[in-house]
Amino acid sequence: MDKKQPILLNDEQMRQFITNGFLILNTDFSAEFHESLMAQLNKVYQEEGNPGNNLLPRIREIQKVFDHPVITGALSSVLGPDYMLHAHRHGHFNANPVAGGWHKDSYWGYSRMRNHHPWWAMIMYFPQDTPPELGPTGIMPGTQNYETRIFDKDEAEGEALASGQAGTFALIHYDIWHRSTPNVLGNPRYMLKFEFMRTQAPVRPTWDTQGGPWSAPAGIAPGITAHDRLWEETWNWLSGELGSLADTQPGDDTVVRELALQLEDDYEPNALNAAYELASRGEVGVRALLEALRHEKTAVSRLAAYGLSASGESAVPGLIAELDTAREITVVHAAFALGELRQLAVAAVPRLNGLMEHASVEVRRTAVEALGMIGRAAPDTVQGLIRGLQDEDTQIRFMTGLALTRLGRAGEAAIPELERALDDDNRYVRAHAAEALRYIGTPEAHEVLIRELFQSRWCATTTKASTFYP
């Protein structure tokens, strides 16, 4: 096999990723490659400190890692072949004999409603042999879809370790709960974290599939609560189906009322199951979810939004109506669900464009995300996104750049505003504007991008100790 050809995941691996939220995989670089990589990491960290977002240009051999066919194949399988390597990256150094705290990563210090569908993923790469005693990353399987931490503060039962020989990496759903584990050996332990974003919604499976419907994998991690409807819907979504749960179960009024009450269950896995079960119950289920969207408890409203995002076309009119409500969080959750419904929600675009003038920053942020999701299905989405590039809120500006990567050439009207964004004070606004220009891909966009890259060119060998020579 051509070593550059991506080695795609198989059906069982994809099923494990959907249920467990991660996969532990291995590259096959030589021991000499990793010894050289470690030597460079040690030198940079000792002499310059953590290079942060400059990790890749500072240690150029790392690019070989992300060109490896196992990594490109895993990312293509989960995020599609047009995935984007995000500008944020970080080298984690762990010499701490005490475990770190359980957490979900933020979005570069900012907040947004998290997607159950895999629009984002991370790779955590270990360039040295990493036995459990050296403090590998700990992952709590199956927690990628939970807003709350459902396990005790110091709970380690069921924890999976990203442990193995040099070249081991964890491919994880961006939103899974994880932590650093104790490094009791005290030797240097590096983990190179890179983030990736899907730029196109799936239209067909992009893994090595044999076809067929969803079935649970053989390798479900112990202790995971079953989420059969959610897992099935995610499998179908990755296969290119949208709203696949709609009308697949009877719309029995009594059953729907019981499920609606379960949305208020304090144990999030139970409430989550109720949301996706309601999504399968046709018009009766949609009405119950729309009512829950207006619930006084934010957690219930959020769960309803996830259910509505899987309910298909019948949910769209009710969601559009909710964009006019006075309650901010209801508008946020309605806009989120409309974005996830993509081309089914084209009728919402004029109203979403109008929300770009809303007084609430949270509403405008969610509207930008939704417009990017609907994307090419409605040409006038670009008008709302141009407004987003002009917004006073930094997060809206950089979310707009990411949204425009999903429009591709359809976003070319935004090129002048993207060129102005290249001078923004925020590093991620600039980075996302550059990515948007790359994905728009017209000659004009490329000319602007190349000029910017030459003006901002960074010398990877210039340091305090070596300013000019050799």
matplotlib code that plots the C-alpha trace (Angstrom):
import matplotlib.pyplot as plt

x = [0.0, 1.2, 2.2, 0.7, -2.7, -4.9, -5.5, -9.2, -11.0, -13.2, -16.8, -15.9, -13.5, -16.1, -18.7, -16.2, -15.5, -19.2, -19.9, -16.6, -15.7, -12.1, -9.7, -6.1, -4.0, -0.4, 2.0, 5.0, 7.8, 11.2, 12.7, 15.3, 12.5, 11.0, 14.5, 15.1, 11.7, 12.2, 15.6, 14.1, 11.3, 13.6, 15.9, 13.0, 11.3, 14.5, 15.8, 12.5, 9.6, 6.4, 6.1, 2.3, 0.6, 4.1, 4.7, 4.4, 6.6, 9.1, 9.6, 8.9, 9.3, 5.9, 4.2, 5.4, 3.2, 0.1, 0.9, 1.1, -1.5, -2.9, -3.6, -4.9, -7.1, -8.5, -9.3, -10.7, -13.0, -14.4, -14.3, -14.3, -11.3, -11.5, -10.9, -9.1, -6.1, -6.9, -4.5, -4.5, -2.1, -0.3, 2.5, 1.6, 4.5, 3.7, 6.1, 3.5, 3.0, -0.6, -3.4, -4.9, -8.6, -11.2, -12.4, -13.7, -11.5, -12.9, -12.8, -9.6, -10.9, -14.4, -17.7, -20.2, -22.9, -21.2, -22.2, -23.1, -22.4, -18.6, -17.8, -14.6, -11.9, -8.5, -5.4, -3.2, 0.2, 2.8, 6.4, 7.9, 7.1, 4.3, 3.6, 0.8, 3.5, 4.6, 1.2, -0.6, -3.8, -6.8, -10.1, -13.5, -15.2, -18.6, -18.8, -18.5, -22.2, -22.6, -22.5, -22.1, -19.5, -21.5, -18.7, -17.1, -14.3, -11.6, -13.3, -10.9, -13.0, -13.4, -10.8, -8.9, -5.3, -3.7, -0.7, 1.7, 4.9, 6.3, 3.9, 0.7, -2.0, -5.6, -8.2, -10.9, -14.3, -13.5, -16.0, -15.0, -14.1, -10.3, -7.4, -3.7, -2.7, 0.1, 3.7, 5.3, 8.5, 9.4, 10.8, 9.8, 6.4, 5.2, 1.7, 1.3, -2.4, -3.8, -7.4, -9.3, -12.6, -14.9, -15.5, -18.2, -21.2, -21.1, -22.9, -21.7, -19.5, -15.9, -14.5, -13.8, -17.3, -19.0, -22.3, -25.3, -27.2, -26.0, -25.1, -23.4, -19.6, -18.0, -15.7, -18.0, -16.0, -17.3, -19.8, -21.0, -24.8, -26.4, -27.6, -29.0, -31.0, -28.2, -25.5, -27.7, -28.5, -24.7, -23.9, -26.6, -25.4, -21.9, -23.3, -24.9, -28.4, -30.1, -33.1, -32.9, -34.8, -37.9, -41.1, -39.3, -41.4, -45.1, -46.3, -48.1, -49.4, -48.9, -45.3, -44.5, -45.7, -43.6, -40.5, -41.1, -41.0, -37.8, -36.1, -36.1, -34.2, -31.3, -29.1, -28.1, -27.7, -31.4, -32.6, -30.4, -32.0, -35.4, -34.5, -33.4, -36.3, -38.7, -37.0, -38.2, -41.8, -43.0, -45.1, -46.2, -42.5, -41.6, -44.3, -43.1, -39.5, -40.6, -42.5, -39.3, -37.3, -39.1, -38.5, -37.3, -34.4, -31.6, -30.5, -33.9, -34.1, -30.6, -31.5, -34.6, -32.4, -30.4, -33.6, -35.0, -31.7, -32.4, -36.1, -36.0, -37.9, -41.0, -39.1, -38.2, -41.3, -41.6, -37.9, -38.1, -41.1, -39.0, -36.4, -38.8, -39.2, -37.9, -36.1, -32.4, -31.5, -34.5, -33.4, -29.9, -31.1, -33.5, -30.8, -28.4, -31.0, -31.7, -28.0, -27.7, -30.7, -28.7, -30.4, -33.7, -33.6, -33.0, -36.3, -34.7, -31.8, -33.6, -34.4, -30.9, -29.5, -31.7, -30.4, -26.9, -28.3, -29.6, -28.5, -27.4, -23.8, -24.8, -27.6, -25.3, -22.7, -25.1, -26.6, -23.2, -22.6, -26.1, -25.5, -22.2, -23.9, -26.7, -24.0, -24.2, -27.8, -28.8, -26.7, -27.8, -26.0, -22.9, -24.6, -25.1, -21.5, -20.1, -22.0, -20.3, -16.9, -17.7, -19.1, -17.6, -17.4, -14.1, -15.6, -18.2, -15.5, -13.4, -16.5, -17.5, -14.2, -14.7, -18.3, -17.0, -14.7, -17.8, -19.2, -16.2, -16.4, -20.0, -18.4, -16.4, -18.4, -16.8, -13.2, -12.8, -14.0, -11.8, -8.8, -9.5, -9.8, -6.2, -5.3, -7.5, -6.0, -7.0, -4.8, -7.7, -9.7, -6.6, -6.0, -9.7, -9.8, -6.8, -8.4, -11.6, -9.7, -8.0, -11.3, -13.0, -10.2, -10.8, -7.8, -8.7, -8.8, -5.5, -3.8, -4.9, -3.8, -0.4, 0.3, -0.6, 1.5, 4.6, 4.1, 3.7, 6.3, 8.0, 11.5, 11.4, 15.2, 15.4, 15.6, 17.1, 20.3, 20.4, 19.1, 20.8, 23.3, 23.6]
y = [0.0, 3.5, 4.9, 8.2, 6.7, 7.3, 4.2, 4.6, 3.3, 0.2, -0.2, -1.6, 1.3, 3.9, 2.2, 2.3, 6.0, 6.8, 4.9, 5.4, 8.8, 8.0, 5.5, 4.7, 4.2, 3.9, 5.3, 3.3, 5.8, 4.6, 4.9, 7.3, 9.6, 9.9, 10.3, 13.2, 14.7, 14.4, 16.0, 19.0, 19.2, 19.2, 21.8, 24.2, 23.8, 24.3, 27.3, 29.0, 27.5, 26.2, 27.4, 27.2, 27.8, 27.9, 24.3, 23.1, 25.7, 25.6, 21.8, 21.1, 17.3, 17.2, 17.8, 14.3, 13.0, 14.7, 13.5, 9.9, 7.7, 6.3, 9.8, 11.2, 8.1, 8.4, 12.1, 11.6, 8.8, 10.9, 14.5, 13.9, 14.4, 18.2, 18.6, 21.6, 21.7, 24.4, 27.2, 26.4, 23.7, 23.0, 20.8, 19.5, 18.7, 16.6, 16.1, 16.3, 13.4, 14.6, 14.0, 17.0, 17.9, 16.3, 18.8, 19.4, 21.7, 25.1, 26.7, 28.7, 30.3, 30.9, 29.2, 27.8, 25.1, 21.8, 19.5, 15.9, 15.3, 15.0, 18.4, 18.6, 16.2, 16.3, 14.2, 13.8, 12.4, 10.9, 11.1, 8.9, 5.5, 6.4, 3.7, 4.4, 5.5, 8.4, 10.2, 9.6, 11.4, 9.8, 9.7, 8.9, 6.8, 7.6, 11.1, 13.2, 14.0, 15.0, 18.6, 17.5, 15.4, 12.3, 10.7, 11.6, 14.2, 11.6, 8.7, 6.6, 3.5, 3.0, 5.6, 4.7, 5.7, 6.9, 4.7, 2.9, 3.1, 6.2, 7.1, 6.2, 8.8, 9.3, 10.4, 11.9, 13.6, 17.2, 17.3, 14.2, 14.5, 13.9, 14.8, 14.3, 11.4, 11.3, 11.1, 9.1, 8.5, 12.1, 11.7, 14.2, 13.4, 15.3, 15.2, 17.2, 18.3, 19.4, 20.2, 19.6, 20.8, 19.3, 21.8, 19.9, 18.0, 14.3, 13.2, 9.6, 7.4, 8.5, 5.4, 1.9, 0.7, -2.6, -0.9, -1.8, -0.2, 0.7, -2.0, -1.7, -2.5, -5.4, -3.0, -0.8, 0.4, -1.0, 1.2, 3.2, 4.0, 2.8, 5.6, 3.5, 6.2, 8.8, 6.3, 5.2, 8.8, 9.7, 6.7, 7.7, 11.3, 10.3, 8.2, 11.3, 11.0, 14.0, 13.6, 9.8, 9.3, 11.2, 9.2, 5.9, 5.2, 5.5, 8.9, 7.5, 10.4, 8.5, 7.5, 11.0, 12.5, 10.1, 10.9, 14.6, 14.2, 12.3, 15.3, 16.7, 13.7, 14.9, 12.0, 13.5, 10.1, 9.3, 12.8, 12.6, 9.3, 10.8, 13.7, 11.4, 9.1, 12.0, 12.9, 9.5, 10.1, 12.2, 15.4, 14.5, 14.2, 17.4, 19.3, 18.0, 19.0, 22.5, 22.9, 21.7, 24.2, 26.9, 25.2, 27.4, 25.1, 25.7, 22.1, 20.9, 23.5, 22.4, 18.7, 19.6, 21.4, 18.3, 16.3, 18.8, 18.8, 15.1, 15.5, 16.3, 18.8, 18.8, 20.6, 23.6, 25.8, 25.6, 26.3, 29.4, 30.6, 30.3, 32.8, 35.6, 34.7, 37.2, 34.6, 34.6, 31.0, 29.7, 31.7, 30.3, 26.7, 27.1, 28.6, 25.8, 23.1, 24.9, 25.0, 21.2, 20.7, 22.4, 22.4, 21.4, 24.8, 27.1, 28.9, 30.1, 32.0, 35.5, 35.3, 34.1, 37.0, 39.3, 37.9, 39.3, 42.6, 41.1, 42.8, 39.5, 38.4, 34.7, 34.9, 36.5, 33.8, 31.0, 32.6, 32.8, 29.1, 28.2, 30.2, 28.4, 25.0, 25.9, 27.3, 26.7, 25.6, 29.3, 31.9, 34.8, 33.2, 35.0, 38.4, 37.5, 36.2, 39.4, 41.2, 38.8, 39.8, 43.3, 42.5, 44.1, 40.7, 38.9, 35.5, 36.3, 37.5, 34.3, 32.0, 33.8, 32.9, 29.2, 29.4, 30.8, 27.8, 25.7, 27.9, 27.5, 29.4, 30.4, 32.8, 34.8, 38.0, 38.1, 38.3, 42.1, 41.8, 38.7, 40.7, 43.4, 40.6, 39.7, 42.8, 42.0, 42.3, 38.7, 35.8, 33.5, 36.0, 36.4, 32.6, 31.8, 34.6, 33.0, 29.6, 31.0, 32.5, 29.1, 27.2, 29.9, 29.2, 31.7, 33.4, 36.6, 34.8, 33.1, 36.3, 38.0, 34.9, 34.5, 38.2, 37.8, 34.7, 36.3, 39.5, 37.4, 34.8, 33.5, 32.1, 28.8, 28.9, 32.5, 32.5, 34.7, 32.7, 32.7, 35.8, 35.8, 33.0, 30.4]
z = [0.0, -0.8, 2.6, 1.8, 1.2, 4.3, 6.3, 7.0, 10.1, 9.8, 10.9, 14.3, 15.0, 14.0, 16.3, 19.1, 18.5, 18.5, 21.8, 23.7, 22.3, 21.5, 19.9, 20.8, 17.7, 16.8, 14.1, 12.9, 13.0, 13.9, 17.3, 15.8, 14.6, 18.1, 19.7, 17.3, 18.1, 21.8, 21.6, 19.7, 22.2, 25.2, 23.6, 22.8, 26.2, 28.1, 26.1, 25.0, 27.0, 25.5, 21.9, 22.1, 18.8, 17.1, 18.0, 14.4, 12.7, 15.5, 15.3, 11.7, 12.0, 13.8, 10.4, 9.4, 12.3, 11.0, 7.4, 8.6, 6.9, 10.2, 11.4, 8.1, 7.8, 11.3, 10.8, 7.3, 8.7, 11.5, 10.0, 6.3, 3.9, 3.9, 7.6, 8.9, 11.2, 13.7, 14.5, 18.2, 19.2, 22.5, 23.8, 27.2, 29.5, 32.6, 35.4, 38.1, 40.6, 41.2, 38.8, 37.0, 37.2, 35.0, 32.3, 28.8, 26.7, 26.0, 22.6, 23.0, 26.2, 24.8, 25.2, 22.7, 22.7, 22.1, 19.2, 19.7, 16.0, 15.5, 14.0, 16.0, 17.1, 18.9, 18.5, 21.5, 20.3, 22.6, 21.2, 24.0, 25.4, 27.9, 30.4, 33.0, 35.5, 33.3, 33.4, 30.1, 29.5, 31.2, 29.3, 30.8, 28.1, 26.8, 28.4, 25.2, 25.1, 28.8, 29.9, 33.5, 35.1, 36.1, 38.1, 41.4, 41.6, 42.1, 40.4, 38.3, 37.8, 34.1, 33.2, 29.9, 29.6, 26.4, 27.2, 24.9, 23.0, 21.3, 18.4, 20.3, 19.9, 21.1, 18.6, 20.8, 20.4, 21.2, 24.1, 26.1, 29.8, 30.3, 32.6, 33.1, 35.3, 37.9, 36.5, 39.3, 37.4, 37.1, 33.5, 30.8, 29.4, 26.4, 24.8, 21.6, 21.3, 17.9, 17.1, 13.9, 12.5, 9.9, 7.1, 5.2, 6.5, 5.6, 2.5, 2.6, 4.9, 4.7, 6.5, 5.2, 5.6, 4.7, 4.7, 6.8, 9.7, 13.1, 15.6, 18.9, 18.8, 20.6, 22.3, 24.5, 27.5, 30.8, 32.7, 29.8, 29.8, 26.6, 24.3, 21.5, 19.7, 20.0, 18.8, 15.9, 14.9, 15.0, 12.8, 10.3, 10.4, 9.6, 6.7, 5.2, 6.6, 8.2, 10.6, 10.4, 13.7, 12.5, 12.6, 13.3, 16.5, 17.2, 18.5, 21.5, 23.7, 26.9, 26.1, 24.9, 28.1, 30.2, 28.0, 28.4, 32.2, 31.9, 30.3, 33.9, 35.3, 37.4, 35.9, 32.6, 30.7, 31.4, 30.3, 27.2, 26.2, 26.6, 24.2, 21.4, 22.0, 21.6, 18.3, 16.9, 17.9, 15.0, 15.4, 18.9, 20.0, 18.2, 20.1, 23.4, 22.6, 21.5, 24.8, 26.7, 24.7, 26.7, 30.0, 32.9, 33.5, 31.0, 31.1, 30.0, 27.2, 26.0, 25.9, 24.0, 21.4, 20.9, 20.4, 17.9, 16.0, 15.3, 14.6, 10.9, 8.8, 10.9, 13.7, 11.5, 11.6, 15.4, 15.8, 13.5, 15.6, 18.7, 17.3, 18.1, 21.8, 24.4, 26.4, 25.2, 26.0, 24.1, 21.0, 21.4, 21.6, 18.7, 16.5, 17.4, 16.4, 13.1, 12.3, 12.9, 10.6, 7.8, 4.4, 6.0, 7.7, 4.7, 5.5, 8.8, 7.0, 6.8, 10.5, 11.4, 9.4, 11.4, 14.6, 13.7, 15.0, 18.2, 21.5, 23.0, 22.2, 22.9, 20.4, 17.7, 18.3, 17.9, 14.8, 13.2, 13.9, 12.5, 9.3, 8.7, 9.2, 6.7, 4.4, 0.7, 0.9, 1.1, -0.8, 1.4, 4.4, 3.4, 4.1, 7.7, 8.0, 6.5, 9.4, 11.8, 10.6, 11.6, 15.0, 18.1, 19.9, 19.2, 19.5, 16.9, 14.5, 14.8, 14.7, 11.5, 9.9, 10.8, 9.5, 6.1, 5.7, 5.4, 2.5, 0.3, -3.0, -2.1, 0.5, -2.0, -1.3, 2.1, 0.7, 1.3, 4.9, 5.4, 4.2, 6.8, 9.4, 8.7, 10.7, 13.7, 17.1, 18.0, 16.8, 16.1, 14.1, 11.9, 11.7, 10.9, 8.3, 6.6, 6.7, 5.2, 2.3, 1.7, 1.6, -0.6, -3.0, -5.7, -7.4, -5.5, -2.2, -2.8, -3.8, -0.5, 1.5, -0.1, 0.4, 4.1, 4.5, 3.1, 5.2, 8.4, 7.6, 10.7, 10.9, 12.8, 13.6, 14.9, 18.7, 21.4, 21.1, 17.3, 15.7, 12.3, 11.7, 10.3]

ax = plt.figure().add_subplot(projection="3d")
ax.plot(x, y, z, "-o")
ax.set_aspect("equal")
plt.show()
